[in-house]
Amino acid sequence: MSADARRVRVRASESGFPLEVSLSREALRLGGAYIAAEVVRQCQAAALKRGAQYRETCREAGVSSATLAALGVPSSDDVAAREATEPGATALHRWGFSR
């Protein structure tokens, strides 16, 4: 979890809509633009992760990878690529290792 995520915590729906936002005092001092950008970043990450889970569910149900790719359903590789470029990502994450 990045330092930003500790200052701004977002619980998002499966489609990435914010359901609950918690702000630390530190986040409030950083201003509205910072808070808005962090909320959007976390909502997009949540939607991407859920999309990758949905892709796996569809694959198990027999939908082909080609069809899912044509529909633009995100993959676990998409999630890993995003996490590797997020602020606070470690070198190990960027190289493809995770906990």
Steps between C-alpha positions, in 0.01 A plus 500: 500500500646837400527794734226667295263211565555539875394864483197444278306173525225418253251214499374463145230301324579227247478756224727747677250744647605633839277373780695632796793741529709543815749783530781551748588842633811487285291451186281797591811718519605389150192650338208414279691429179717244679198333663304488173792349308556234766129409516490462121823294499369261765159465330666422166725241666198335667310483171802353322544232766131410489512488121788251516300287745202516265724393211604189695137419577414531131795281399383231744155521340652435157541847349814510286796726574463653154139598570591649838788694344273629222254619765782677687459302822815562705738217583716423802793625289324838472464513879866408551614763249298771675622400845861505377466861390315629807675735738672300769541187288818320593760377255380144565147595390632668186689178415187291538542362851220538752433388854 
